[in-house]
Structures are given as C-alpha cells and as structure tokens.
Amino acid sequence: MFRERVKFFIRLDMALDIALIVISFIVAIISRELSMYHYLGIEQLVLTFNQYSWVLLIACPFIMVSLYASGAYGPLRFKPAYLTGWIIIRSFLITVLSLIFIFFIFKIYLVSRLFLAAFGIIGSILLASKKFLEIALLKFFRQKKLNVKYIVLVGRREDFEDIIKKITQVPEYGLEIVGLVSLENNTQESENQQAGLELYHGLNGLGKILKEKVVDYILFTGYKNNEKYMEQGLLLCEEHGVEVWLAADFFHMKIAHQDIDTFFDMPVIIFRSSPKFGLKLIIKRLIDIVISSALLILSIPLLLFITAAIKLETRGPAIFTQKRTGLNGRIFTLYKFRSMVSQAEQHKQELERFNEMSGPVFKITKDPRVTKIGLVLRRMSLDELPQMYNILKGDMSLVGPRPLPDYEADKLAGWQRRRLRMRPGLTCIWQIKGRSSVDFYKWMEYDLEYVDHWTLGLDFYILFKTFFVVFSGKGAC
C-alpha cells in the first residue's frame, strides 16, 4: 500500500542519517587528532574513538529523537530547503548544548568542547547536504517522470476536486491521475472532462480505462449511495488484478481522525479524537520517567524539610491524598503536601457560597483553611512535588490537563470530558495562562486545545513557560 511505501522510505532515510551521524563523529575525532598532534596515528585514533564512543551512544539517539519530533521525516520533508536545514541545525545545536550542560553539571572534563562543536558542525553539514540532495533528486525524477505511479479516481464527481487538489499539491509523492470514473446515475454521457482530466462513465468506462491506460492504483471514494455499482467495480478491478484503495469516508467527523486497523481478523475503521499511540507518546512517557525519578532523588532533603515544617505547624499527616480522575476516566490516588488545616474537606460546605470559580470546580483566592506553610508551598508550587511519584507510576504526566477530583469530574459536560483522553499532568496551557485567574470554561477550552493539537514541542514550550510562571507566583491560590 502507498502508506507502506512511505514508511519504508522514512526508515531508509533514518538509517542513512544514523550512518552520517557516525561518520560525522569519526571525522570530528580525526580533526581533533590532526589539530593536536599534526599527524594521524591509527593507534591513537582507535584509542580516542574508544574513549569517546559513549558520547556517540548518547548523542545519536538524542539527535534522531529531535529530528523525528521536529517533523524531519514527515510532511516537512517537502517544505522549502531552508526549513529542512534549520531543523537539522537546531537538532545538532540542542544536542551539543545539552551534552555541554550535562558535562558541566557532573564535572566531566574528558570530552573536549571543541570536539563537540566540530561534531555538531560536521554533522549538520552532512545531514543537510543529504536532505538537499534528496529534494533535488525527487524533483529530477518527477520532471523526467521516473518511477511515477498512475492512479484512477472512481466515485462521485463532487469528491474528485478535493482529491485532485491534494495529489497535485504534493508532486514529490510521484502520483499522476490518468482518468476519472463517475458512478453517478445522473451523469451526462456527453461530459468527457473534469478539471482537465478525462472523465469516464459507469462500469463500462471503468473497464475501458483499465484496458486503454497504464493503471497502478484505483481509488474508490464517495460510495455511500452506490453500493451496487461499487461492488461490481471492485470485482472488475479484481478481475484485472489492479490494486484498489477504498476511501474510508463513510462519515465526516469534526474533530476525530480516521485510521484503519484490524481487530483479530476483522478490518475496522478507527475514529480517534486524541493522539495516536506511537513513538512520540513513548518519548513523552520516557521523559516523564527520567525527570520525575531524578527530581524525586535530588529533592529528598527538600521533601524531608517540608514534611518537618508541616508537622511542626499543624497536626495531621504531611501528605494529602485525594481520589482524582485520570486517563479515560481511571480513578487514582493523587499525592500532595498538605497545605490546609486537618479535616479541611469537612469545612468545604461552609465555604461554598464564597466559591469564585464557575462550573463544578471549587476555588477561593484567600481560602481561610490554608496554613502559613501551605501559603508558601502553594505560591512556589512546592505542594505539587509529591506528584512526581504519580508521574513515575504512570497515573500522570509532566504536561497534561490537570486531574480533577472524581466528584468534580462526574459533573463535566460531554464536550468537556474529551480532556480525559490525555494522561493528566502537573502543568498545562491553563497554568501558563493564569491558573486560578482563568474561569472554568476557558480552562476547559485550553485543555481541549492541548488535546487536539498535542506535540512534543508543545510540551517543551509549556514546561519552559511554567518555570517562569512558578517563580512569579502568578495565579497561585
């Protein structure tokens, strides 16, 4: 299938990039040897490579993940060359700067900073050159009509215009439409052209184009009211042995994306309103595990200090637990440092008339139940620190819609419940837009904006902005 061909070439592209990264690393080592010793000794070269090989094991996956997350292997491959070049330069720059930062923090002085800079420059040049060569070769092949695949569109005439536009907008895919076949009963036989392409009619027209034209693929679309003709057309294509693509356009969804899969041996059409499980979500989870475990270990002294401070000020447990609603409605136990007096939940009903938040959520700017230590913890968001354990467990993520208590989540309207299709998080768009100063319905809209447009880049942006919001104390209550 066409998608499988695209996947194959993406994998090939990634394999070539890995090879060039390794070559860049070796060339950087050779450059270092020549700059230091003015000659190239094989023994010294092998020794240096063995000393630096662990750097390659870290840098290579980091660069590939950055390239993938930036869209270097997706539709951006067909954008202007300067955009592709910038993606590559940015990926190497992020990797080199991250390595230098790590080496500085852990006081690793064995690796030359000049070597890392040379590796980044050489790698950027090699990968960018390869990408530019790919673009040039693709244009050359298409201009010369080399490896072009010929496709026929079959179905309703009203659907043809959009498909023709999509195919012509991406000539690099190498598809050329050789004809259109209308299966509509009201089509005039005298009409023989549409959008400058030959128009055929009915099953006889389909049979004629199969005999007269070179046809690699046939795309059937818009067949909801033409099941009889469609079945006969499919049998005709099967008889000729041509590959058929069946458009899954039964329903036109506003938000959900369609996908094709199999359930046991039964083909199914999937309508998905949240990100599809794949490499990007796996990377997101790995980032959650690494950062949450590191912060839990590094903050042990701070955790103990906060625990002691809470215990000294008020009676009761230092950790507050509450049932929250997580991914797809799963209930989990959320952990926070207690920032209120003991039995605060029992006094909530008395304060309901002071609620400042619309919707089912309860919030008061100057809640009388908050302790002095709790006020400091909330202002600096340190009360959320135990949630690193929730993130490590998989109940939450670093970035995602904030988890609501189960009794509040039960009151969400239908459209608001779409926020449950992503793992809840420590921070999200709502936090960086004002937190408690944002009304409930705007908060829900921000959450759905995150779910509908999620990318790894958006996560990094939110984490970056959250850092400044936390230190400013904006919107905390």
N, C-alpha and C positions, 0 to 999 in steps of 0.2 A: 504494500500500500504506500501511497505518497508520503504519509507521515513517517513510515518506517525508513524510507529513503532519506528523509531529512534527518532523522535520528542517527542513522549510520554516518552521514557526513559530519554531523556535530561531534560524534565520538571520535572520528578520524581527525577533525580539527583540533580537538582537545589533546589527543595523543601527540600530534605534531607540536603543539605548544609546550607540552611537558618535555619533549625531546629538545626543543630550543632553549628552554629554561636550564636544562642540564648542560647544554653546550655553552650557554652564557656563563654559567658558574665555572666551567673549566677554563674558558677564555679569561675570566676575571682572575683566576688563580695564576695562569700563565703571565698575565700582565703584571701581577704583583711580584712574581719571581724575577721577571726582567727588570722591573723598577728597583728592586732591592739588590740583586746580585749581578745584573747586566749580562747574565748568560742563563741558558735553560738546561738545568741538570735534571735528568729523568728521575733519579732517586729523590732529590729534593722536591720535585713536582709531585711525586706519589705521596711523599710524607706530608706535604701541605694539604693535599686533597683528603687524606685520611683524617687530618686534624680538623678540617673544615666540613667534612661530609655531613655531620649532624646539623649544620646550618642549612644545608640543602634540603634535608628531610623536613625541616620546619618551614622554610621559605616556599618550597614548591607547592605544597597543599594550600598554603596561605594565599599565594598568587592565583592559583586556579579557582579557589572559592571566591576570591574578589572579582575575578573576570566573569565567572558564572553569575554571581549575584548582580553584577553591573549590566548584564544582558549582552555580553560579548558573543555569546553563542546562540542568541535569539534573533528577533527581527532587527536589532541594531546592526547586525552584520551587513544589512543592506541600506544603512543610512550613510550620509557623507563620510568620506575617508577620515576627515579631521576628527569626527566624533569617535570613530573606532580607535584612532591613535590616542586620543585623550583617555579613553577607558583603560588602555594598556599602560600608559604612563602613570595614571593615577593608581592602578593596582600595584605596580612596582614601587611607587613612591610610598604608599601606605605600608607595604611590606617592609621596606628598608627602614622607614622611620619607626615602625613597631619593633623591629629587631634591635635597633639602636637604643630605644627606650627600655626594652627588656634587659639588654646587656648592662645598661646604666643602673637600673634598679637592683639587679642581682650581682653587680660589680664583676661582670665577665669582661676581662680585658684581652682575652686570647685572640679575638677576631678584630681585624683592622677595619676601622670605619671607612677608610679609603677603598678597601676591598669591597665592602658592601655597596658603596657608591658606584664603583666600576661595574659590579654585578647588575645593579639597577639600570644603569645607562645602557650597557651592552644588551641586556635582556629586553629593554624597551625598544631598542633599535631593531633587534632581530624579529621580535614578535610583530611589531608594527609593519616592518618590511614584508613579512609573510602575509599579513592581512591585506596590505595594499596590492600585493601580487595576486592574491585570491580574487579581489574585486576586479582587477584588470583582466584576469583570465576568464572570469564569469561573463564580463561584458564582451570579450572577444568571442567566446563560444556562442553566445546568444546572437551576436551580429552575424556570425558565419552559419547560424542555425545548426550548430553541432550539438548532438545529444538532446534535441528538442523532443518533447513528448506532446502528441496531438490528442486533444480532448474534444468530445461532443457533449453538448448540453441537451438534456431531454426533460420536458415538463411543461410548465405554464410560461407563456411569453412574458408575463409581468415579473417573473423571478429572474429572467435572463439578464436584464440590465445591470442589476447589482453584482451578479457573479462575473459578468464580463469586465466590469469596472475593477473588481478585486484582482482578477487574473492579470489585467493589463498594467495595474499599478506595481506589480512585483515581477518584472520580466526575468529576474535572476532565477526564479523557480523553473524556468525553461518550459512553460506550458503555452501551447498555441491552440486556440479554438478553431476547429476546421468546419464547424457547422452547428446549427440549432435545429432541434426537432420538437415541434409543438404537438402535444397530445390532446389539445382542447378541441371540443366538438364545434365551437363557434368560429374557428379559424378559417379565413378565406383561403382557398387553394391558390388563388391568383397572387397572394402575397408571398414573395420568394426571398425577401431580405429583411433583416433587422439589425440595426447598429452596424451596417456594412458587412454583415456575415450572411452566408446562405441559410435560408430558412426552409426546412423540410416539414412535411405534414404527416401525422399518423404513423402507423406501423409500417406502411409501405415506404414512407420517407426514411424511417429508421433503417429498414432493410437496404434501401438504395444507398444511403451514405456509408453503410458498412461494407458494401461491395465496391463503391467507387473511390473511397478515401482511405488514407492511412490513418487508422484509429488505434491509439494506445489505451485510452480510458474513456468511459462513458459515465457522466454524472446525471443521475435521475434526481429531480427536485420537484417540489410542489405537487405531490401526487395524492393529496388527501381525498380529492373527489374523483380521481381517475384510477382507482384500484384495478379495474378490469384491464384497461389499456396498459397499466404499469406492469402487471403480472405477465401479460403477453409480450411486452417489450423486454422484460428480464429474460424470459425464455428464449427470445430471439437472440439476445446478446450471448446467452449461454451456448446456444447452437453455434454461433460464430467464434466462441472462445475468447471474447474480449473481456477485459477486466471492467467491472461495474462498481461505481461508488454510489451509495444510496444516501442522499441528504437527510439528516435527522431533523427535519423542520416541521414536525407534527404540530408543535406548539411554539408560540413566540413569547418567551419569558422576559420580564422587565429587568430582572437582576441576575437570576441563575444562569450559569454557564452549562452548556451541554457537553457530555462526554460519552464515549462508548466503552463498554466493558462486557465481561461475561460473568454470569452467576451460575457456577458449576458449568454446564454446557449450554446455557441459555444466554443468547446475546441480549444485553439490556442497554437502555439509554439512561444516562445519569444526568439529573439537573442539580447542579451544585451552586449554592449561594455563599460558600466560604472557600478559602484557598484549598487547592487540591494537595493531598499528601504527596510529598516528594522530597527532593534533595534540599530545597530551601527551608522547609519546615524541620527537616532533620538538623540542618545547620543551626536553626533557631534554637532547637532543643539542646544541642551540644553547647552553644553559647550560654544558655541558662545554667547547665550543669557546671561548667567551668567557673563562671563568675560567682554563682551562688555558693559553691563549695569553697572557693578562695576567700570570699568575704566572710563566711562563717568561721573559717580558721583564723583569718587575720584579725577578726573583731572579737575574739574570745575575751580579751581583757576588758573591752568596752561593754560587752554583754554582761560580764560579771559586775562591773561598776554600776551599770544602770539597774541591774537586779537589786543590788545592795541599796541604792538610793531610793528605789520604790518601796522596799521593805522598811527602810528607816522612817519614811514619811507617813505611810498608812499601813493598816493591817490588810491581810489578804494576799493572794498569790501575785507574783510579779508578772506572770504571763496570763493574758486574757485569751480565752478560746471562744469561738463562735462558729455556728454552722453557716457556711456560705454556699452559694450555688455556682458551680463551675462549668466546665466544658460540656455542652449539650444537656445541661440540667443536672449533672452529677453533684451530689452533696459532699462536701469535705469540711474538715475542721481547720479553720484559719487561726494562726497564732500571731499575737501582737503583745507588745509590752503594755501592761495596764496603765492607762493614762487618766483613769477616773477613780473615784472612790469605790470601795467594795459595794456590791449589790446595786451598782448604778442602773442596771436594766430594770430593777424594781421601781425606780423613781421616774422612769421614762414617761409613763402615762400622765404623771402630774405636769410634765413639761410640754405635752403635745400641742397645747394652744400657742406656744412660742415658736413652733416649727417655722423655719424661714425658707424651706425648700419645697417646691411644688412636687406633685406626684407622690408616690408611695414612700419616698425617702425622708428620713428624719435628720435634720441638722440645725444646730444653733451656734451662732458665731461665738457668743460668750456663754458656753454651757457651764452652769454652776457646779456640775459634777466633776469637772476636770480639776485635777490636783496641780500643785505648783510644779512638781517634777513633770507631770503629764503635759503641761503647757509648753515646757521647754522641748520635750520629746516630740510633740506634735509640730511645733514650729520648725524643727530641724528634720522632721520625718523619721526620727530615730525609733519611734514606736513601731514602725513597719519592719525593723531589722529582723525579727524572728521569722518573717515571711520568707526569708531566704531558704528556710527549711521546707516550706511549702513548695518553693520553686524547685529545689533539689529533688523532692519527692515526685514532682510532676503534676501537682494539683494546680500550680500557677506557672506563669512565665514572667520574665523581667518586664516585658511590654505586652499589654493586652487590656481589654475592658476591665475596670475594677469589679471584683466579685461582690455582689450584694448579699445581705443576709437572706436566708431562704424565705422568710416571711415577706420580705420586700420584693424578691424576685417573683414570687407567686402572683403579685399584683401587676406585673408588667403586661402591657398591651401586646397583641400579636406581633406587630412590626418591631416592637422593642426587644422581643425575645431572640431576634436574629443576632444580637450581641453575644448570645451564649454559644455561638458556633465557632468562636475562637477561645483558646485557653485564657482564662482571666489573668491579669497582670498586676504588677506593682505600680506601673505608671502607664499612661496612655495620652491621647490627644487632650482629653478633658483636663488632666493635671497641668499640662503646659499652657492651657488656655485660661487658667484662672481658678481651677479646683472649685472650692465651695462658693465662689462668686458667680459661677455659671449655673443657670437654672436647670431643672431636671430634664426638660425636653430637649434643650440644646446639648446637654450632656449625652443623652441617648443618640442624638444626631452625630455627635463627634465619634461615639463608639461605632456606629454603623459605617461612618466614613472610613474608620480604621479597618473594619472587617472587609468592606467592599474593595478597598484599594491597598491592601497589605502588601508590603515588600520588605525585604531585609533592610534596604536603605531607609525606609520609613522608621523601622525600629531603631536604627542607629541615630537618626535625627531626633527622635523622641527622647532617647537616653541622654543625648547631648544637651537638649533643651532642659530636661528635668534637672540636670546637675545645677544649672543656674537658678531654676525656679525654687529648688530646695533651699539653696543658700540665701535667696532673697526672702523666703518665708511667705511669698505671695499666695493668697487664697487659703492658707492653712487655718484650721479652726479646731 
